[in-house]
Amino acid sequence: FMLWQEKSVLFNEGRNPPAKNSPWTRYCNRTRDWGDYAQRTARYAYSAAGDRQAAELGKYRQQWEKLEGREQVQKVQEKVQKIERDNTPGMSR
């Protein structure tokens, strides 16, 4: 999220900063209704459109988990589960 001044500098080197009532300035100055945002996000996530997007983006899951460091956690959890299975009384290999 960039302030309008930063955007101005990046795109036109400060020559033409946005007007005080421009859409960009209004966007930067407005307050956020995080409750409304959460409701809209949840509504989308649990809709048919959200299911379609989740299915489409599922192909990136392993890459995201690796970037987040969850790949190592998964490996540790698998090892723990294997040890627990092997140490369960009455279980044969």
C-alpha positions in Angstrom: 0.0 0.0 0.0 1.6 3.2 -1.1 0.8 6.7 0.0 -0.3 9.0 -2.8 2.9 10.9 -2.5 4.9 7.7 -3.1 2.8 6.8 -6.1 3.3 10.3 -7.5 7.0 10.0 -7.2 7.1 6.6 -8.7 4.9 7.4 -11.7 5.6 11.0 -12.5 8.4 12.1 -10.3 6.2 14.5 -8.3 5.4 16.8 -11.3 1.6 16.2 -11.1 0.5 14.9 -7.7 -3.1 13.8 -7.5 -5.7 16.4 -6.7 -6.9 16.6 -3.1 -10.2 15.0 -4.1 -8.9 12.5 -6.6 -10.1 8.8 -6.4 -6.6 7.8 -5.3 -6.4 10.4 -2.5 -9.9 9.4 -1.3 -8.8 5.7 -1.4 -5.8 6.4 0.7 -7.6 8.6 3.3 -10.7 6.5 3.9 -11.0 4.3 7.0 -11.3 0.6 6.6 -14.3 -1.4 7.8 -12.4 -4.6 8.6 -15.6 -6.3 9.8 -17.2 -5.7 6.5 -14.0 -6.9 4.7 -14.0 -10.1 6.8 -17.7 -10.8 6.0 -17.1 -10.3 2.2 -14.0 -12.4 2.2 -15.7 -15.3 4.1 -18.8 -15.0 1.9 -16.6 -15.4 -1.2 -14.4 -18.1 0.3 -17.4 -20.3 1.0 -19.1 -19.7 -2.3 -19.1 -21.7 -5.6 -16.7 -19.0 -7.0 -14.4 -19.4 -4.0 -14.4 -23.2 -4.5 -13.5 -22.8 -8.2 -10.6 -20.5 -7.3 -9.4 -22.8 -4.6 -9.4 -25.7 -7.0 -7.5 -23.6 -9.6 -4.9 -22.4 -7.1 -4.5 -25.9 -5.5 -1.7 -26.6 -8.0 0.5 -24.0 -6.1 -0.1 -25.5 -2.6 3.2 -27.3 -2.3 5.1 -24.2 -3.5 3.3 -22.0 -0.9 3.9 -24.4 1.9 7.6 -24.5 1.0 7.8 -20.7 1.0 6.0 -20.5 4.3 8.2 -23.2 5.9 5.4 -25.6 6.4 7.1 -28.2 4.3 9.5 -29.0 7.1 6.6 -29.1 9.7 4.8 -31.6 7.5 7.9 -33.9 7.4 8.3 -33.7 11.1 4.6 -34.5 11.6 4.8 -37.5 9.3 7.9 -38.8 11.3 6.0 -38.4 14.6 3.0 -40.3 13.2 5.2 -43.1 11.9 6.9 -43.4 15.3 3.5 -43.4 17.1 2.2 -46.1 14.7 5.3 -48.2 15.2 5.1 -47.9 19.0 1.4 -48.6 19.3 0.8 -51.9 21.3 -0.6 -54.7 19.2 0.4 -53.2 15.9 2.6 -55.3 13.7 4.8 -54.0 11.0 
